[in-house]
Amino acid sequence: MSAGSPKYDTVIVGLGAMGSAALYHLASRGVKVIGVDRYAPPHIHGSTHGRTRIIREAYYEHPCYVPIVKRAYELWSALEREAGEQLFVQTGGLMIGPPNGLLFAGALRSAEEHELEHTILNPAEVTARYPGFQVPEGSLALLEPRAGLLFPEKCVEAHLALAQRAGATIRTGVAVTGWDADEGVRVMTDAGELRAETLIIAAGPWLSSLVPELELPLEIERQLFHWFEPSSHPEWYAAAHSPISLIEYAEDRYFATFPDVGDGVKAGIHHEGAVIDIDAAREPASAAEGAEMLALLARYLPEAAGTILDRATCVYTNTPDHDFVLDAHPEHPNVIIASPCSGHGFKFSSAVGEILADLITKGETTFDLSPFAISRLVGGV
């Protein structure tokens, strides 16, 4: 091998949700792949932490996501079997809001278009099934039975461990300082240079700094979650008896609740966080934010609104339209960008890893990625 020849087939920058899954799928296909990350995933500095993530199929955002999440379910199940560890808990899910609101109407559209199992419940029917919930008159709930929880840290650990078992190389604590793709790929890091044929950039909130030439219009948004000890009837909110929920509490304003898997009822507002610098110190949760979340929870899950047990911040990397980016770099077809997920990407990551492996090894995927094209964000490039 000459000094300038590739040592790897593929380099992956970023080993969070998408990067770890891509590493696993590529290594499983015999691709000589290396993944690098400035931290040691799973870590608390980006988006892939917080103990639980929701997975749901009746996707209110757009029906185009449904085929990908259906495949993700299959791959999470396969990963569980291979890892020998529970990564998913099926709880069912409630999408609660005004009948003509974006959440309920959008979830119903996806459920009907893709013939997903679902049930429409009025407020009394919700409470009859789930006594811990209180839905205001004028709202409806779409119940999708396959929804549930993923354990993000365990999922990333499983992808990374199985990728290594399949032959992948992992380097953590390594910061990427630049790259070029004029002849193959050269990735410069603070620990030396890597050479490969192809590159996947899955760096989440650090993406913009790695592709400054694209001037991607991304915003890093601080997000906050709280865990609560119910004031009474804790059994109502245990994962064995309670669904996950998304609730449209005002027009186009949402919060999510997660049943108790042993550390309390988790709840958080979806978006509405402050725009931040990812490398700056993150503001801790304030008393006012705790009071706001407690008040919202008390409206819909009243007995869950007890003592605050814990709180944590993470970040969303948002595109202007809140859709993903999954596309080749417009000037370098051997460089794939796969990161900004606008706060709703984790559930898809098992399938996105497979999609990325297909793009690298086959040059194509069976899924329609046109909604996730870079050109919509950087039309002049």
DRENLODREN-31052 format. One record per residue (C-alpha): chain; residue number from 1; x, y, z. Coordinates in Angstrom, 2 decimals, m for minus. Layout:
BEGIN
{node A NUM {X Y Z}}
...
END
This chain:
BEGIN
{node A 1 {0.00 0.00 0.00}}
{node A 2 {1.43 3.36 m0.98}}
{node A 3 {1.56 6.26 1.48}}
{node A 4 {m1.39 8.01 m0.16}}
{node A 5 {m3.67 5.00 m0.73}}
{node A 6 {m6.85 4.53 1.30}}
{node A 7 {m6.57 2.53 4.48}}
{node A 8 {m10.34 2.31 4.92}}
{node A 9 {m13.33 1.98 2.65}}
{node A 10 {m15.40 4.46 4.71}}
{node A 11 {m14.84 6.98 7.49}}
{node A 12 {m17.81 7.97 9.66}}
{node A 13 {m17.58 11.24 11.57}}
{node A 14 {m19.93 11.21 14.56}}
{node A 15 {m21.05 8.05 16.37}}
{node A 16 {m24.36 9.09 17.86}}
{node A 17 {m27.68 7.67 16.68}}
{node A 18 {m27.08 7.75 12.92}}
{node A 19 {m23.31 7.25 12.89}}
{node A 20 {m23.30 4.24 15.22}}
{node A 21 {m26.05 2.55 13.19}}
{node A 22 {m24.21 3.19 9.92}}
{node A 23 {m21.01 1.80 11.43}}
{node A 24 {m22.84 m1.38 12.40}}
{node A 25 {m24.53 m1.90 9.04}}
{node A 26 {m21.36 m1.24 7.04}}
{node A 27 {m19.20 m3.46 9.20}}
{node A 28 {m21.83 m6.21 8.99}}
{node A 29 {m21.44 m6.11 5.20}}
{node A 30 {m17.69 m6.53 5.39}}
{node A 31 {m16.87 m2.90 4.66}}
{node A 32 {m13.60 m1.72 6.18}}
{node A 33 {m14.98 1.18 8.19}}
{node A 34 {m13.74 3.47 10.95}}
{node A 35 {m15.86 5.72 13.12}}
{node A 36 {m14.51 8.75 14.98}}
{node A 37 {m16.11 10.95 17.60}}
{node A 38 {m14.82 13.85 19.66}}
{node A 39 {m16.40 12.30 22.76}}
{node A 40 {m17.13 8.71 23.80}}
{node A 41 {m20.68 7.79 22.73}}
{node A 42 {m23.18 7.50 24.18}}
{node A 43 {m22.49 10.86 25.80}}
{node A 44 {m24.43 13.86 27.14}}
{node A 45 {m23.06 16.57 24.83}}
{node A 46 {m25.38 16.17 21.84}}
{node A 47 {m28.81 14.68 21.18}}
{node A 48 {m28.46 10.96 21.91}}
{node A 49 {m29.09 10.66 25.61}}
{node A 50 {m31.90 11.06 28.12}}
{node A 51 {m32.67 7.38 28.88}}
{node A 52 {m35.75 7.04 26.66}}
{node A 53 {m36.95 8.07 23.20}}
{node A 54 {m40.38 7.68 21.64}}
{node A 55 {m40.99 5.52 18.59}}
{node A 56 {m44.32 5.91 16.75}}
{node A 57 {m45.70 5.13 13.30}}
{node A 58 {m48.73 7.41 12.75}}
{node A 59 {m46.35 10.17 11.88}}
{node A 60 {m48.06 13.56 12.12}}
{node A 61 {m45.10 15.34 10.55}}
{node A 62 {m45.66 13.69 7.13}}
{node A 63 {m46.65 10.26 5.77}}
{node A 64 {m43.34 10.04 3.87}}
{node A 65 {m41.64 9.06 7.14}}
{node A 66 {m43.85 6.01 7.74}}
{node A 67 {m42.07 3.49 5.45}}
{node A 68 {m38.74 4.33 7.08}}
{node A 69 {m40.01 3.97 10.64}}
{node A 70 {m41.72 0.68 9.75}}
{node A 71 {m38.34 m0.63 8.63}}
{node A 72 {m36.78 0.82 11.79}}
{node A 73 {m39.10 m1.32 13.93}}
{node A 74 {m37.85 m4.43 12.16}}
{node A 75 {m34.23 m3.45 12.62}}
{node A 76 {m34.60 m2.54 16.30}}
{node A 77 {m36.09 m5.98 16.87}}
{node A 78 {m33.20 m7.61 15.00}}
{node A 79 {m30.68 m5.56 16.99}}
{node A 80 {m32.30 m6.65 20.26}}
{node A 81 {m31.94 m10.28 19.26}}
{node A 82 {m28.32 m9.90 18.22}}
{node A 83 {m27.37 m7.84 21.28}}
{node A 84 {m29.32 m10.05 23.68}}
{node A 85 {m30.68 m6.98 25.46}}
{node A 86 {m34.04 m5.21 25.63}}
{node A 87 {m33.89 m1.96 23.65}}
{node A 88 {m37.63 m1.34 23.12}}
{node A 89 {m40.77 m1.36 25.28}}
{node A 90 {m44.14 m1.36 23.53}}
{node A 91 {m46.59 0.85 25.42}}
{node A 92 {m48.96 2.16 22.78}}
{node A 93 {m49.14 5.86 22.04}}
{node A 94 {m51.72 8.64 22.24}}
{node A 95 {m51.67 11.60 19.84}}
{node A 96 {m53.94 14.13 21.60}}
{node A 97 {m55.22 17.41 20.25}}
{node A 98 {m58.02 19.29 18.49}}
{node A 99 {m59.53 17.26 15.62}}
{node A 100 {m58.29 19.78 13.05}}
{node A 101 {m54.95 20.39 14.77}}
{node A 102 {m51.66 19.51 13.11}}
{node A 103 {m50.94 16.65 15.51}}
{node A 104 {m54.20 14.70 15.45}}
{node A 105 {m55.07 15.39 11.81}}
{node A 106 {m51.51 14.64 10.68}}
{node A 107 {m51.35 11.38 12.66}}
{node A 108 {m54.72 10.32 11.25}}
{node A 109 {m53.57 11.09 7.71}}
{node A 110 {m50.48 8.89 8.09}}
{node A 111 {m52.46 6.11 9.77}}
{node A 112 {m55.05 6.04 7.01}}
{node A 113 {m52.63 6.47 4.11}}
{node A 114 {m50.45 3.59 5.31}}
{node A 115 {m53.28 1.47 6.77}}
{node A 116 {m51.80 1.49 10.26}}
{node A 117 {m53.74 m0.02 13.12}}
{node A 118 {m55.28 2.79 15.16}}
{node A 119 {m58.28 3.75 17.26}}
{node A 120 {m59.90 7.17 17.71}}
{node A 121 {m60.86 7.93 21.31}}
{node A 122 {m62.92 10.75 22.81}}
{node A 123 {m61.91 12.21 26.20}}
{node A 124 {m64.09 9.83 28.22}}
{node A 125 {m62.79 6.81 26.33}}
{node A 126 {m59.19 7.86 26.97}}
{node A 127 {m59.80 8.09 30.71}}
{node A 128 {m61.64 4.78 30.73}}
{node A 129 {m58.60 3.06 29.20}}
{node A 130 {m55.94 5.14 30.89}}
{node A 131 {m57.19 6.66 34.16}}
{node A 132 {m54.03 8.70 34.54}}
{node A 133 {m54.93 10.84 31.52}}
{node A 134 {m57.39 13.71 31.42}}
{node A 135 {m58.19 14.95 27.90}}
{node A 136 {m60.08 18.25 27.62}}
{node A 137 {m63.41 18.41 25.83}}
{node A 138 {m62.97 19.38 22.21}}
{node A 139 {m59.88 17.21 21.79}}
{node A 140 {m59.54 13.69 20.42}}
{node A 141 {m56.85 11.06 20.76}}
{node A 142 {m55.46 8.70 18.16}}
{node A 143 {m54.22 5.52 19.81}}
{node A 144 {m51.55 3.58 17.92}}
{node A 145 {m50.81 0.28 19.65}}
{node A 146 {m47.27 m0.27 18.31}}
{node A 147 {m45.81 2.94 19.73}}
{node A 148 {m43.42 2.77 22.64}}
{node A 149 {m40.01 3.57 24.05}}
{node A 150 {m36.43 3.02 22.93}}
{node A 151 {m33.45 3.21 25.28}}
{node A 152 {m31.06 5.44 23.30}}
{node A 153 {m27.85 4.91 25.24}}
{node A 154 {m28.30 1.13 25.09}}
{node A 155 {m29.13 1.29 21.38}}
{node A 156 {m25.94 3.22 20.60}}
{node A 157 {m23.87 0.90 22.79}}
{node A 158 {m25.33 m2.13 20.99}}
{node A 159 {m24.64 m0.72 17.52}}
{node A 160 {m21.07 0.16 18.46}}
{node A 161 {m20.29 m3.13 20.21}}
{node A 162 {m21.69 m5.22 17.37}}
{node A 163 {m19.93 m3.07 14.79}}
{node A 164 {m16.62 m3.71 16.53}}
{node A 165 {m17.38 m7.41 16.67}}
{node A 166 {m17.93 m7.30 12.90}}
{node A 167 {m14.53 m5.65 12.37}}
{node A 168 {m15.19 m1.90 12.60}}
{node A 169 {m12.56 0.41 14.10}}
{node A 170 {m13.69 3.04 16.61}}
{node A 171 {m11.70 6.04 17.77}}
{node A 172 {m13.19 8.27 20.45}}
{node A 173 {m11.84 11.48 21.92}}
{node A 174 {m10.76 12.46 18.41}}
{node A 175 {m11.79 15.81 16.93}}
{node A 176 {m12.04 16.20 13.16}}
{node A 177 {m10.35 19.40 12.00}}
{node A 178 {m11.09 19.17 8.27}}
{node A 179 {m11.48 16.94 5.24}}
{node A 180 {m11.18 16.91 1.48}}
{node A 181 {m12.53 14.60 m1.18}}
{node A 182 {m10.53 15.49 m4.28}}
{node A 183 {m8.93 12.06 m4.62}}
{node A 184 {m10.74 9.63 m2.41}}
{node A 185 {m11.26 11.08 1.06}}
{node A 186 {m8.79 12.60 3.49}}
{node A 187 {m10.03 13.30 7.03}}
{node A 188 {m7.78 15.41 9.22}}
{node A 189 {m8.05 14.97 12.99}}
{node A 190 {m6.15 16.11 16.05}}
{node A 191 {m4.80 12.54 16.22}}
{node A 192 {m3.62 12.25 12.63}}
{node A 193 {m4.99 11.76 9.14}}
{node A 194 {m7.40 9.10 7.86}}
{node A 195 {m7.79 8.04 4.23}}
{node A 196 {m10.75 6.27 2.68}}
{node A 197 {m12.85 6.04 m0.45}}
{node A 198 {m16.03 7.44 1.10}}
{node A 199 {m17.09 9.60 4.03}}
{node A 200 {m20.27 9.87 6.11}}
{node A 201 {m20.67 13.03 8.18}}
{node A 202 {m23.16 12.36 10.98}}
{node A 203 {m21.95 15.01 13.38}}
{node A 204 {m25.30 16.38 14.54}}
{node A 205 {m24.91 19.81 16.12}}
{node A 206 {m21.29 20.03 14.93}}
{node A 207 {m22.23 19.50 11.28}}
{node A 208 {m22.11 23.14 10.18}}
{node A 209 {m18.49 23.47 11.26}}
{node A 210 {m17.55 20.49 9.08}}
{node A 211 {m19.27 21.74 5.91}}
{node A 212 {m18.96 25.53 6.21}}
{node A 213 {m18.93 25.89 2.43}}
{node A 214 {m22.60 24.85 2.32}}
{node A 215 {m23.72 27.55 4.76}}
{node A 216 {m26.46 25.26 6.02}}
{node A 217 {m29.24 27.20 7.78}}
{node A 218 {m29.19 25.06 10.93}}
{node A 219 {m30.09 26.09 14.46}}
{node A 220 {m29.02 24.34 17.64}}
{node A 221 {m31.90 24.36 20.11}}
{node A 222 {m31.63 23.64 23.82}}
{node A 223 {m34.18 21.08 25.00}}
{node A 224 {m35.18 20.21 28.52}}
{node A 225 {m36.82 17.15 30.06}}
{node A 226 {m38.04 16.54 33.60}}
{node A 227 {m38.78 13.32 35.48}}
{node A 228 {m41.63 13.35 38.02}}
{node A 229 {m42.70 11.16 40.90}}
{node A 230 {m46.51 10.86 40.69}}
{node A 231 {m48.39 12.39 43.57}}
{node A 232 {m50.68 9.35 43.70}}
{node A 233 {m51.55 6.21 41.73}}
{node A 234 {m48.05 5.58 40.40}}
{node A 235 {m49.32 2.34 38.87}}
{node A 236 {m51.37 4.39 36.38}}
{node A 237 {m48.16 5.73 34.87}}
{node A 238 {m46.01 2.60 34.82}}
{node A 239 {m44.92 1.49 31.35}}
{node A 240 {m46.97 m1.70 31.71}}
{node A 241 {m50.19 0.33 31.92}}
{node A 242 {m49.55 3.75 30.37}}
{node A 243 {m48.84 4.87 26.79}}
{node A 244 {m46.41 7.43 25.55}}
{node A 245 {m48.18 10.59 24.47}}
{node A 246 {m47.79 13.64 22.28}}
{node A 247 {m50.15 16.47 23.17}}
{node A 248 {m50.95 19.61 21.18}}
{node A 249 {m51.65 21.89 24.13}}
{node A 250 {m51.97 25.05 22.00}}
{node A 251 {m51.93 25.63 18.26}}
{node A 252 {m48.78 24.01 16.86}}
{node A 253 {m47.29 23.68 20.37}}
{node A 254 {m46.55 20.25 21.74}}
{node A 255 {m45.25 18.35 24.69}}
{node A 256 {m44.45 14.68 25.16}}
{node A 257 {m44.88 12.30 28.08}}
{node A 258 {m43.13 9.00 28.72}}
{node A 259 {m44.40 6.36 31.15}}
{node A 260 {m42.34 5.38 34.16}}
{node A 261 {m39.71 2.72 33.44}}
{node A 262 {m38.26 2.95 36.93}}
{node A 263 {m37.10 6.55 37.18}}
{node A 264 {m40.34 8.53 37.10}}
{node A 265 {m42.69 9.97 34.49}}
{node A 266 {m40.69 11.89 31.89}}
{node A 267 {m42.10 14.97 30.19}}
{node A 268 {m40.81 17.74 27.98}}
{node A 269 {m41.93 20.47 25.60}}
{node A 270 {m41.16 19.66 21.98}}
{node A 271 {m39.23 22.63 20.56}}
{node A 272 {m39.66 26.16 22.03}}
{node A 273 {m36.10 26.01 23.42}}
{node A 274 {m33.47 28.72 23.14}}
{node A 275 {m31.05 28.77 20.21}}
{node A 276 {m27.55 28.10 21.54}}
{node A 277 {m23.91 27.61 20.56}}
{node A 278 {m23.18 23.89 20.86}}
{node A 279 {m19.71 24.51 22.30}}
{node A 280 {m20.88 27.06 24.90}}
{node A 281 {m21.91 26.17 28.43}}
{node A 282 {m25.53 25.00 28.46}}
{node A 283 {m27.97 26.68 30.83}}
{node A 284 {m29.20 24.29 33.53}}
{node A 285 {m32.91 23.88 34.15}}
{node A 286 {m34.50 26.77 36.01}}
{node A 287 {m37.22 26.74 38.64}}
{node A 288 {m39.53 28.55 36.22}}
{node A 289 {m39.06 25.84 33.58}}
{node A 290 {m39.87 23.19 36.16}}
{node A 291 {m43.02 25.03 37.18}}
{node A 292 {m44.11 25.39 33.54}}
{node A 293 {m43.70 21.68 32.88}}
{node A 294 {m45.47 20.79 36.12}}
{node A 295 {m48.45 22.97 35.15}}
{node A 296 {m48.72 21.39 31.70}}
{node A 297 {m48.48 17.91 33.11}}
{node A 298 {m51.17 18.70 35.68}}
{node A 299 {m53.61 19.56 32.87}}
{node A 300 {m53.34 16.21 31.10}}
{node A 301 {m51.76 13.69 33.51}}
{node A 302 {m52.81 15.27 36.83}}
{node A 303 {m51.65 12.57 39.25}}
{node A 304 {m48.25 12.41 37.53}}
{node A 305 {m47.53 16.03 38.42}}
{node A 306 {m45.81 15.39 41.71}}
{node A 307 {m42.22 15.92 42.85}}
{node A 308 {m39.49 16.64 40.31}}
{node A 309 {m36.99 13.79 40.53}}
{node A 310 {m34.51 14.82 37.86}}
{node A 311 {m33.98 17.03 34.81}}
{node A 312 {m31.65 17.01 31.84}}
{node A 313 {m30.88 19.09 28.78}}
{node A 314 {m30.08 17.94 25.27}}
{node A 315 {m30.09 19.65 21.88}}
{node A 316 {m32.01 19.54 18.62}}
{node A 317 {m30.22 20.34 15.36}}
{node A 318 {m33.00 21.98 13.38}}
{node A 319 {m33.47 22.55 9.68}}
{node A 320 {m35.89 25.37 8.75}}
{node A 321 {m38.60 22.89 7.70}}
{node A 322 {m37.76 20.39 10.49}}
{node A 323 {m37.17 17.61 7.95}}
{node A 324 {m33.96 15.58 7.88}}
{node A 325 {m30.85 15.89 5.74}}
{node A 326 {m29.90 12.59 4.07}}
{node A 327 {m28.00 13.31 0.90}}
{node A 328 {m24.66 13.40 m0.86}}
{node A 329 {m22.60 16.54 m0.65}}
{node A 330 {m23.49 18.60 m3.76}}
{node A 331 {m19.84 18.84 m4.82}}
{node A 332 {m18.59 15.46 m3.59}}
{node A 333 {m20.78 12.43 m4.36}}
{node A 334 {m18.58 10.19 m2.21}}
{node A 335 {m19.44 12.25 0.90}}
{node A 336 {m22.83 11.59 2.52}}
{node A 337 {m24.34 14.01 5.01}}
{node A 338 {m26.71 12.46 7.54}}
{node A 339 {m27.47 14.35 10.68}}
{node A 340 {m29.86 17.22 11.25}}
{node A 341 {m33.01 15.54 12.54}}
{node A 342 {m34.81 18.47 14.19}}
{node A 343 {m35.57 16.58 17.38}}
{node A 344 {m37.45 13.61 15.92}}
{node A 345 {m34.75 11.41 14.44}}
{node A 346 {m33.69 8.79 16.96}}
{node A 347 {m36.49 6.32 16.25}}
{node A 348 {m35.38 6.16 12.60}}
{node A 349 {m31.68 5.63 13.25}}
{node A 350 {m31.61 1.86 12.87}}
{node A 351 {m33.13 2.25 9.39}}
{node A 352 {m31.05 5.31 8.51}}
{node A 353 {m27.93 3.29 9.28}}
{node A 354 {m29.07 0.70 6.75}}
{node A 355 {m29.93 3.42 4.22}}
{node A 356 {m26.45 4.90 4.59}}
{node A 357 {m24.90 1.49 4.12}}
{node A 358 {m26.95 1.07 0.94}}
{node A 359 {m25.84 4.46 m0.36}}
{node A 360 {m22.20 3.61 0.29}}
{node A 361 {m22.22 0.04 m1.04}}
{node A 362 {m24.90 0.21 m3.75}}
{node A 363 {m25.17 3.91 m4.56}}
{node A 364 {m28.92 3.84 m4.00}}
{node A 365 {m31.72 3.04 m1.56}}
{node A 366 {m35.26 1.81 m1.97}}
{node A 367 {m36.59 4.70 0.14}}
{node A 368 {m37.59 8.09 m1.24}}
{node A 369 {m35.03 10.52 0.14}}
{node A 370 {m36.15 13.52 m1.93}}
{node A 371 {m37.73 15.28 1.10}}
{node A 372 {m34.30 15.19 2.76}}
{node A 373 {m32.26 16.68 m0.10}}
{node A 374 {m29.60 19.27 0.67}}
{node A 375 {m30.69 21.32 m2.35}}
{node A 376 {m33.81 22.54 m0.56}}
{node A 377 {m31.55 24.24 2.00}}
{node A 378 {m28.71 25.41 m0.24}}
{node A 379 {m30.36 25.85 m3.62}}
{node A 380 {m27.55 28.05 m4.90}}
{node A 381 {m24.83 25.43 m4.40}}
END
